[in-house]
Every structure is written in C-alpha cells, then in structure tokens.
Amino acid sequence: MKVVGINSSPRKNSNTDLLLSAALKGAKEKKSETVHLNLYDFEIEYCTACDSCYKTGTCVLMDEFPDIYEIILESDGIILGSPNYINNVTAKMKTLLDRMADTVHCQRLLGKYSAAVSTAGGSGSQEVADYLNHSLFIMGASVVGRVGANLSEGDETFKHAVQSSYKLGMDLADAIALKTSFPDQQKEHEAMLQRMKELVTFRKDDWTYEYEYFKQKKWL
Ligand SMILES: Cc1cc2nc3c(=O)[nH]c(=O)nc-3n(C[C@H](O)[C@H](O)[C@H](O)COP(=O)(O)O)c2cc1C
C-alpha cells in the first residue's frame, strides 16, 4: 500500500502540513509506505489548454509535473492538503490540479482512495478540503474523508484536528487494504465514466489518444 501526501502551503512550519503529516503518520501506522511532497519544491507550469495530453497522451510543458504525477499514479491513496486562500485552494495546488484534466477524462484514479486536509485563519477549511476531495473524486478516486481546521476556533480545536487527521490516515489505509466500496460514490463514478465515454467518442477525431485509451481499457 502506498500513500502520497501533497502539501500546497508555501510556508515552512505550515499548519496544513501539520495535519498532513499526522494523516501520513496514521497511514504509516497501518503499514502503508508513505511519500510526503511539498509543492514548493517543484516547478509546475500553468496548463495552456493546448489539448496535447488529450491528443497524444503527453504534455508539451517541460517542468517537474511528471515527477509528481508518476507518484500519484503509482499510489493507492492520495491525501491533498491546502490552506484556505480566499476561500479556495492555493494557486500552486490549483496549478497541479489543472495539469490533470486528462486524468478526469481518462478516469485514471479509479480504484484509488482520497482524503484531504485544510486549515483556515477564520473559516472555510472544510469547504476547501471538500473541494480537494471532489477534484480527486471526478478523476475516479473514492473519498474516505477530510479534516478542516479553522484556527479562529482555538488551540484545542487544532489539537483535535491533528488527532482527527491521524485517524483519517488510518481510515484511508484501511479502505485501501479492504478495498472498501462506497455504493453512493460507486454510482456516481459509473455515471461519470459514461459521460466521459460519450465525450471522448464525440471528440474522437481530435482527442485520438484518449479515444484509443478508452478502447484499450475496453470501455468502448
Ligand atoms: C493569501 C492568503 C489568503 C487567505 N485567505 C483566507 C480566507 O479566505 N479565509 C480564511 O479564513 N483564512 C485565509 N487565510 C489564512 C490561512 O488560511 C491560514 O493562516 C492557514 O492556516 C495558513 O495555512 P498554512 O499555515 O498551512 O500556510 C489566507 C492566508 C493567505 C496568506
């Protein structure tokens, strides 16, 4: 079992990263191999919507995105962490997610599990964590849970959030080990795959790589 945690706070000693570290510790406790990435260590360019990944399966940008993407694809569980920046994820996290549009079309995270952690100065951490999970969900991952901590609620609440993150990491590892199925999410994954089949078929003359990928998967 492999779990990757991706922190998108640019700050050293980040609150969000404390939650992420606790979640990874929980996953490790349950015998997962864990990898902890900080996005500030990686150069990631903005997606330019050139459609190259849809057409050829490769990105034209020369940066360090492939290093992160390879780890995501070889992981069974993914934990994303972002502070609330103006009621959303950090720009660096959004930049990473935007580079994964082909992952949505190809539903490459099917069979994987996700979790998310977030902190906010005042409010909105749960909403940001939900957005992170939803992003992985539309790529195919099953969502195990999330922890959001609003610092305005005080030290005790934050301490509790650290404990909850540790438990979240354990729950994620359990879901991977037991191949837990979430029937409601499963239904939505099936509907999403159907939508993607229709989209990729409709664009098959243009998005040749994705159309071939779907045929290879025997989804078409
Ligand atoms: C650019 C920026 C935007 C922020 N926007 C919000 C916000 O909209 N709502 C909020 O409650 N806190 C906001 N904050 C506060 C952070 O979410 C909070 O300090 C968080 O814990 C920082 O996480 P970190 O320690 O992991 O970097 C913002 C902070 C920064 C630097």
The ligand as an SDF file (V2000), in Angstrom:
LIG
                    3D

 31 33  0  0  0  0  0  0  0  0999 V2000
   -3.2030   34.7320    0.5490 C   0  0  0  0  0  0  0  0  0  0  0  0
   -3.9510   34.2610    1.7590 C   0  0  0  0  0  0  0  0  0  0  0  0
   -5.3250   34.1660    1.6940 C   0  0  0  0  0  0  0  0  0  0  0  0
   -6.0660   33.7300    2.7970 C   0  0  0  0  0  0  0  0  0  0  0  0
   -7.4180   33.6400    2.7060 N   0  0  0  0  0  0  0  0  0  0  0  0
   -8.1230   33.2400    3.7730 C   0  0  0  0  0  0  0  0  0  0  0  0
   -9.5540   33.1740    3.6970 C   0  0  0  0  0  0  0  0  0  0  0  0
  -10.1710   33.4740    2.6950 O   0  0  0  0  0  0  0  0  0  0  0  0
  -10.2220   32.7620    4.8020 N   0  0  0  0  0  0  0  0  0  0  0  0
   -9.5800   32.4110    5.9560 C   0  0  0  0  0  0  0  0  0  0  0  0
  -10.2370   32.0370    6.9080 O   0  0  0  0  0  0  0  0  0  0  0  0
   -8.2280   32.4450    6.0380 N   0  0  0  0  0  0  0  0  0  0  0  0
   -7.4850   32.8500    4.9900 C   0  0  0  0  0  0  0  0  0  0  0  0
   -6.1130   32.8870    5.0610 N   0  0  0  0  0  0  0  0  0  0  0  0
   -5.4390   32.3920    6.2720 C   0  0  0  0  0  0  0  0  0  0  0  0
   -4.8890   30.9670    6.0760 C   0  0  0  0  0  0  0  0  0  0  0  0
   -5.8830   30.1060    5.5340 O   0  0  0  0  0  0  0  0  0  0  0  0
   -4.4250   30.3710    7.3980 C   0  0  0  0  0  0  0  0  0  0  0  0
   -3.4620   31.1950    8.0000 O   0  0  0  0  0  0  0  0  0  0  0  0
   -3.8620   28.9800    7.1920 C   0  0  0  0  0  0  0  0  0  0  0  0
   -3.8160   28.2670    8.3990 O   0  0  0  0  0  0  0  0  0  0  0  0
   -2.4580   29.0010    6.6030 C   0  0  0  0  0  0  0  0  0  0  0  0
   -2.0740   27.6780    6.4220 O   0  0  0  0  0  0  0  0  0  0  0  0
   -0.5590   27.2380    6.4430 P   0  0  0  0  0  0  0  0  0  0  0  0
   -0.0260   27.5050    7.8240 O   0  0  0  0  0  0  0  0  0  0  0  0
   -0.6370   25.7840    6.1370 O   0  0  0  0  0  0  0  0  0  0  0  0
    0.1580   28.0150    5.3880 O   0  0  0  0  0  0  0  0  0  0  0  0
   -5.3790   33.3520    3.9890 C   0  0  0  0  0  0  0  0  0  0  0  0
   -3.9780   33.4530    4.0350 C   0  0  0  0  0  0  0  0  0  0  0  0
   -3.2770   33.9170    2.9410 C   0  0  0  0  0  0  0  0  0  0  0  0
   -1.7750   34.0360    3.0210 C   0  0  0  0  0  0  0  0  0  0  0  0
  1  2  1  0
  2  3  1  0
  2 30  2  0
  3  4  2  0
  4  5  1  0
  4 28  1  0
  5  6  2  0
  6  7  1  0
  6 13  1  0
  7  8  2  0
  7  9  1  0
  9 10  1  0
 10 11  2  0
 10 12  1  0
 12 13  2  0
 13 14  1  0
 14 15  1  0
 14 28  1  0
 15 16  1  0
 16 17  1  0
 16 18  1  0
 18 19  1  0
 18 20  1  0
 20 21  1  0
 20 22  1  0
 22 23  1  0
 23 24  1  0
 24 25  2  0
 24 26  1  0
 24 27  1  0
 28 29  2  0
 29 30  1  0
 30 31  1  0
M  END
$$$$
